[in-house]
Amino acid sequence: MSEGFERYERQYCELSSNLLKKCKSASLIDGERKKQKISEIKAGVDDAESLIRNMDLEARSLQPNIKAVLLAKLREYKSDLNNLKSEMKRLASSDLNQAARDELLEAGMADKLTVSADQRARLLTSTDRLDKSSDRIRDSRKTMLETEDLGVSILQDLHQQRQSLLRADNTLHGVDDNISGSKKIVTNISRRMSRNKWIIGAVITVLVVAIVLILYFKLSK
């Protein structure tokens, strides 16, 4: 398994456990302390998302059999992170509702009048719009992350194809070198055969001359 993936995994598990504790403690407090705790949780969730992306990059760079195991584990971490986001949203919503109630009470005490139904409706409408805006932002961010994941996957595939092409090119160079070597061997053999022909011809010529001389001396006697 990748050391980088294991390092990010340890960091994520520690961060996730810490965020869960913060969510539980935030549900027991209110006011400014709760707002501060929610801000800390949001920052932690952003860090967790960054670790998830890093783990995904590490997993996709490994061999297919290892990559499949790590991506399955990564899906569990993403599910865990979505649960933390839901809990964070619930805490933020309850804090917003509490702030709305406090605002209504402060307005009532200042005016010494009961807040009208119309004012409450406007405030609730504003709260609903804020929730919808938050949902749209979350959906846009999710789409952006999915697009980023797709881009990473495409880059990994292109890298693998490039490696395959480089290996094929090296193979062709090897074949070309072998052909060149074979050609040199054939050329050397041809040269040796030609040289041997001349040697054999010279030897035959010498033998013929020797035989002629021997016959000449014998006949002359």
Disulfide bonds with the S-S distance in Angstrom:
none
